[in-house]
């Protein structure tokens, strides 16, 4: 997959590679090596008590957007997998659309570290995730 594709084609390819994210309703608004942005609309099926968007849904949004950011920073032919993820929840998302913005903090030969901020639909910081992605060389068959 190339980050030189038109943005609509790239976002569609990325989403098709992550069917779980598509099932939840995650969409990519921007996708490039320096910044990936995605959204998750609030829905009652993704909530916990009191109409609060479930932390697991927000973590899925952050993990997905962060993993795509790591993927877009990989050397040709290599893959990635999350090996560590830490999330701080700062406020509840009770309506609208959660928006996640991921940026690489470190791009190395063995690891990529990504920071993802999650915002509510009023632009308030709802959470912050830092994840470490392993850079995986192709396996020989």
C-alpha positions in Angstrom: 0.0 0.0 0.0 1.4 3.4 -0.8 0.8 6.7 0.8 1.1 8.3 -2.6 -2.4 7.1 -3.6 -5.1 9.7 -3.7 -6.4 10.2 -0.2 -9.9 8.6 -0.9 -8.3 5.5 -2.4 -5.8 5.2 0.4 -8.4 5.6 3.2 -10.6 3.0 1.5 -7.8 0.5 1.3 -6.8 1.1 4.9 -10.3 0.6 6.1 -10.8 -2.6 4.1 -7.6 -4.0 5.8 -9.2 -3.5 9.2 -12.7 -5.0 9.0 -13.3 -4.8 12.8 -12.8 -1.0 12.7 -15.1 -0.7 9.7 -17.7 -2.8 11.6 -17.6 -0.3 14.5 -18.0 2.6 12.1 -14.5 4.0 12.2 -13.6 6.2 9.2 -10.4 7.8 8.2 -10.4 11.5 7.4 -6.7 11.9 6.7 -3.9 9.3 6.3 -0.2 10.1 5.9 3.0 9.2 7.6 3.1 12.4 9.7 -0.6 12.4 10.7 -3.6 10.1 10.6 -7.0 11.2 11.6 -10.1 9.0 12.1 -13.5 9.2 13.6 -16.0 7.0 15.5 -19.6 8.1 15.8 -21.3 7.7 19.1 -24.0 5.0 19.1 -26.0 3.4 21.9 -24.6 0.0 20.9 -21.1 1.2 21.7 -21.9 2.6 25.1 -21.7 1.6 28.7 -23.9 2.8 31.6 -25.3 6.3 31.3 -24.8 6.6 27.5 -21.0 6.9 27.7 -19.0 5.7 24.8 -17.3 2.5 26.0 -13.6 2.9 26.8 -12.9 -0.2 24.7 -14.5 1.5 21.7 -12.3 4.6 22.2 -9.2 2.4 22.7 -10.1 0.6 19.4 -10.3 4.0 17.7 -7.0 5.1 19.1 -5.3 1.7 18.4 -6.6 1.6 14.8 -5.6 5.2 13.9 -2.2 4.7 15.7 -1.5 1.4 13.9 -2.3 3.0 10.5 0.2 5.8 11.4 2.8 3.2 12.2 2.0 1.2 9.0 2.5 4.3 6.9 5.9 4.8 8.4 7.1 1.2 7.6 9.9 0.4 5.2 8.6 -1.3 2.0 7.5 -4.9 2.6 7.5 -4.8 6.4 4.6 -5.2 8.8 3.7 -4.0 12.2 1.9 -5.2 15.3 1.0 -3.4 18.6 3.2 -4.6 21.4 2.3 -2.0 24.0 -0.5 0.5 24.4 -1.3 2.8 27.3 -4.4 5.0 27.4 -5.5 7.8 29.8 -9.2 8.7 29.7 -9.7 12.3 30.5 -13.4 12.9 29.8 -16.5 10.9 28.7 -17.8 11.0 25.2 -21.6 11.1 25.5 -22.7 12.1 22.0 -21.5 13.1 18.6 -18.3 11.8 17.1 -15.0 10.9 18.7 -12.0 12.0 16.6 -8.5 10.6 16.9 -5.3 12.2 15.7 -2.1 10.1 15.6 1.4 11.3 15.1 4.7 9.3 15.2 6.9 10.1 18.2 9.7 7.7 17.1 10.3 5.8 13.8 13.1 3.3 14.1 14.2 0.1 12.5 12.7 -2.1 15.3 9.9 0.0 16.8 7.6 2.8 16.0 6.1 4.8 18.8 2.8 6.7 18.1 0.9 9.2 20.2 -2.9 9.4 19.5 -5.1 12.0 21.0 -8.9 11.4 21.1 -11.3 14.4 21.1 -15.0 14.7 21.7 -17.2 16.5 19.1 -16.6 19.8 20.9 -12.8 19.5 20.4 -12.1 18.7 24.0 -9.4 16.1 24.8 -11.1 12.9 25.9 -8.1 10.6 26.0 -4.5 10.1 25.0 -2.9 6.8 23.9 0.8 6.0 23.4 1.5 2.8 21.6 4.6 0.9 20.6 4.5 -1.0 17.3 7.0 -3.6 16.4 8.5 -3.4 12.9 8.2 -6.9 11.5 10.4 -8.2 8.7 8.7 -10.5 6.1 8.7 -14.1 7.1 10.4 -16.6 4.9 8.2 -19.5 3.8 
